[in-house]
Amino acid sequence: MNIVVVGPGAIGSLWAYKLAQAGHNVAVWGTQTTQQWQLALDNQPVIELCYNQVQTLIEADLILVTVKAWQVSTAIKPIVKYINNDAILLFMHNGMGAIDNLAPLISDYPVLLATTTHGALKPDNHQVKHTGLGHTEIGAYNSLGQQCTFVVDVLNHALPTVAWSSNIVLALWNKLAINCAINPLTAIHQCLNGDLAKAQYRTIVNTIIEEVVTVMNAERVAVSQEQLSKTVQNVISATAANKSSMYQDVFYQRQTEIDFITGYVIHKAQQHGIPVPANTELYNQIKTLEQNG
């Protein structure tokens, strides 16, 4: 397939390299002023990919969008005019709500949503490290996307394991809940994910989960506090040595995805008249860190 990865950050670079390695024609699109992009994965050889070449968008069968949630709109709006209506748009980012405002613009395209637990780190622009094996789920955002289940096989040959989800909203909510419990706390306290297993964080983690479960149930997403608590603790344990993406964004004084993670929960809570004071406090603390650098 002809594939363009929009946003060659850590996850985007990981997928770009793996898809190219699997034999696809892969190009990347980003913010640099160059036409070629060199990329190395771990200790594997450097490959060269086309970069910001309009013809690759015109010929693309699949557009994999891996920018941060807050970058989605500004990344897609300038390039959508070049993308053929038969091309599949696959959005893979943390958080929820990022493409809702784009819905009228992309309604004629098959649109897929994905969530992944693979870990990746970019020491520099042209080097990516695969820091943790994970699992990817893909599902349809619209009716045209329902016809694109074959994309699972395409991605699974490149970076397993990948599965089709008939209820991608549930998968996204579960990932969102995990991010709500881990990301803001690790960013505020500049601690590793594993530190959240300590007794001093137990109460706040449980309170965050309780609030998110209430909102999820109001959104008719079936989940129990016991189930979600177990999932969060498993992720904290499995990623104990990791620095969350929000930890790194705060450390490097970059904009975070808080509006599309905790902010999304707060927005939905307001629609249902549900108080979420713990999540609101964390949201405000992250926004203060963003504003004050």
Steps between C-alpha positions, in 0.01 A plus 500: 500500500593864461504631858567850633574540870398848614707591805832311520531523877587194706195285419473634144866423432465151647208421269665666199811286536310178566259556208789576264680191628187297419525608136259793475571830325524726803537878506483744789348845545607745767619850581861488376616662175645202316393254232678192633496353849756261642385268775659223705325262741704371793819349352350433157620666176402856408222529241408805292137607454332769291409796719232768438457408135145577383503217247523247784173639643331484160602135454443390860280200581537555874570815702621411850466806725720476809533864610402611850126539558522880507686499166249287306290783360792717387673195349204380293331819378784614267551158337151349471451668159774280355368170638294274274153418635581129485793543737452374856562743786629325812538711815728370775548733797433529872174644620155547345313773318783618274325417173144588600535853362648357179203271436343710218838532327578127501149354468563378142803294605514160668614599851653265757605558861781314673654466841835338567705403802833472316774708658731719294760769568680739266850595618523729195310581182633206302525225761216313669516234770233235551484507879210264562299238316129566498164438337307714253124517455329650195133580443271698275415866565244512218305259276764515225759395753301184574611368161871525584560209734783383270716781642547277805690248286711774344610635837528158663762394244702809591464531878296232678273454667210688342130421541172637366266639765127506431472743793799730461331760723530260794868440424564874472318572826703233680824649366375848595425385854849354536650825373287702744635297791865500394594794280407809704639361826832394347525838326428704814731296724756425223501135603515170316178308435603238755517758779120523490486157666631658820261547793515881478319494162244231577216731606529745213532223238188330638310830503593576140382156392174531695418831329588370153291185549199715592541702179555189288183341634307820429632473142363142494847351501478192719785482749537437874734678739651168605570403140650834406709521818651161422577609142666823617713318757606246239610780266686679782684175572567410136631851418669563835823634348325723244465875496150584378460721194354775719796474741730558202288783357507686832872433548582640154249786541280381213124519468336188647196298393316577825204659315434173317558273800386642836340794321280264298381328818419837657310608188289183501448527876362853457255375236364247752518730804757279670758658735858385439705713746813282504533497122420872482776578752754297301388668177549845653844409632616380156363813331689712753821308424441554127446873544792555739746271323 
